[in-house]
Amino acid sequence: MTPKKRRIRCIGHIINLSLQAFLLGSSNEALVAALEAASEVTSEDLLIRFSQALTTRRRRGRRRLSRSDVDEDYLGIEGIPALRKLHGLAVWTRCSSLNSQLWDDEVGLRLGIDNETRWSSWYHVLDKLFKKKAQIVQFMHENEQILGENRLTAADWDLLQKAYLFLQPFDGATLCAEGNKASLSQSLFLMDCLLSHYENEKRHYSAPETRDERMLHAIDMGWFIMDKYYTMTEDVPVYSAALLLDPSKRDAYIKQNWPGSWHDNAIGGAQEIWEEEYNIELPTKPPAAPSAVADIGEHESNKLAQLARNMKVKTAVLRSEDDFVTFITAQPIEIDSTPLQWWCASEQRRRYPRLSRMAIAILSISPESSEPERAFSGARRTCSWDRLRIKCANIERVECIGSWLREGHIIPTSRGGFGLPMMFSALKDNLTNSDDDLEDREDID
């Protein structure tokens, strides 16, 4: 196994690293240095380390700025006075109870505050700002002196509007990736959408009538990070396999949205997984034959058995549909469920016995790290202080059954369902393990 080909990166972190670069990045070199500084950490620490590296560089750059606020290095859009004022305004509303009460009475909606780890935090601040724009403009007009430098001008509102509109798709992509119906097949799809958004906005702000150098620079910084992680997916064929196994996309999506030079590598990597791990004959238990036919086969010297073998019709092996290439080249179809739910249906599992195993294995991979983190947190609650000797196998059972209950795969008998179907042997093993746990606890006592 090659670890590099098996590494799945959290799509939520990719999206928000790109946003951090948009807001804080000063140059490609600074972004590369920040990525290297954060290369040894994961999860929320990744965002913190990346943001801290960029912030340190931005502060060094600010020391070189003149009092005229001319940012020669284009220290990201967050280096623009408009967003610094907005941050100062958010801090002002929280720094004293008098300020908070005055703001609540006249505006009625707290802005919140941006931070390093909360995803799309700047977007949420801007969203609340524009929901109450009329009230905030009036508030600033009536309280110019106490707001001081935090008062927003017409030019500031214009730039904040640009940032707000630009950040909208990123917040939507983050919500899409963390929803209950999220699938690994969405990872490349969402990155395709956001890269397209970057390119469209760059064309917009490059036009003579709408040209904005600061926005262009910030867009280049965000695009650099998104494109870097997008390129990394070329080494992980599971990403393209998930896309191809989505019945609503298949290879039609790749042919429509990707350059022709990418097609062979994407399809070839996914097909390699199919050939090496799943394109094998499944062990099947042959049905019991009637006794009369069994008697014929039991006696090799029986003349009738020889005649029967000569007369036997050769049956075709129904493998034409249960094939990776056949499936992905078929016409995409609309589905009213997630790709994983579609493949888990008994109809698909009978029709594609081998391909369904591959699809379920790949599409059940979480596109974000939040789901595994929730599972770890749930396991910690299961292993309370008075249950620390519970065995790993029983923890797995409890967490699995809990997940099935939450997803509706099991309906308790108290609600009119059938409860948990369980073989007697499994029940016996469970009781045995439970007794072992009880004995361990008695030994402790």
C-alpha positions, 0 to 999 in steps of 0.5 A: 500500500502506498500511503500517498495514494490513500491520503484523504484531505478534509475538504472543509480545511482546504476551503478555509485555507484558501480563504485564509490565503485570500484574506491574509496572503501577501505573496506566493512565497509567504503562502508556501512558507505558511504551508510548510510551517503547518505541514506537521499538524492536522485538524484545527491546528492546521488552520491556526498554524497557517493563519499565524504564519500569514499573520506574522508576515502581515504584521511585519509588512505593516511596520513598513507601511506609511501612515497613508495606508498605502499597502505596497505589498498588498498584504491580503484583503484583510490588510485593507482599512475597511476590514480593519475598521469592521474588525475594530467595530466588532471589538468595540461592540464587545469591549464594554456593556455600555457599548453592547447595550447601545448597539443592541438598542439601535441595531438589534443584531450583534456582528460576532467577530472574526477568528482564526479557526471558525470557518467562514467567520469573516463571511458571517460578520459581513452577512450580519453587517449587510442585514442591518446596513440601514440601521448601522449607517444611521448608528454611525451617523449618530455616534461619530465621536465614540466610534472614532476610526471605526466609522465606515465610509462609502468607499469602505461599504463598497469594498465590503460589498465586494468581499461579501459577494465573493465569500458567499460560495465558500460558505455554501461549499463549507455547509454542503461538505459538512451536511448529512448527505455529504459524500467524497464525490463532492470534494472534486466537484466543490473544488471545481466550483470554487476554482471556477468562481475564482476565475470568473471573479478574476475576469470581472475585476480585470475588466477596465470598467471594474478593475480592482488591483487589491481584489485581483491580488487577493484572488490570486492568493486564494486561487494559489492554495486551492489549485495547490490542493486540487493538484494533490488529488491527482496522486489520490485516485479515490477522488476521481473514483468517487466522482466516476461512481456517482451515478449522476456524474460518471465520466460525462462530468469529467469529459464536460468539465475537465481538460482532455489531457486529464481524462486518462489519468483520472479514469486510469487511476480509478480503474486500477483500484477496480482491477487490483481490489474489486474485479474478482469473483465473489465467493458464492454458496451454490444452491442445493440441488434436487436429489434426483439431479444430485444422484446423477452427479454423484456417480462419475461412471453413471452413463446417464451422468455422461449423457447429461454433461454432453447435453448441458447448455453453456450458461453465460456469466452475467458480468457485462453490467458489473464492470467499472468501464461499462458503468462509468460510460453509461448515461448519467441519471438523476437520483433522489438520494445520495450516491452512497444510498443509491449503491446500498439499495438491494437492486444495485447490489444485485445488479453490480455485486462487485462494483457495489462493493467498490462504490460503498467502500469509497463513497462511505469515506467522509469528505471532512474530518468532522465526522471522524472527530464526532465519532471519537467524541462519542466514543469518549462519552461511551467510555465514561470514568466508570466504564474504562475497562470496556473492550474495543469490540464492545465500543465499536458495537455501541458506536455502530448501533448508535449511528444506525439509530441516528440515521434511521437504519434501525427502528426500536420496537418501542416505536413500532420497528423490528429493533436490532436484527442479530444472529444468535451466535453474535448475541452469545458472543456479545453476552460473553464479552459483557460478562468478561467486562463485568468480571474485569470490573469486579476484579477492580472493585 
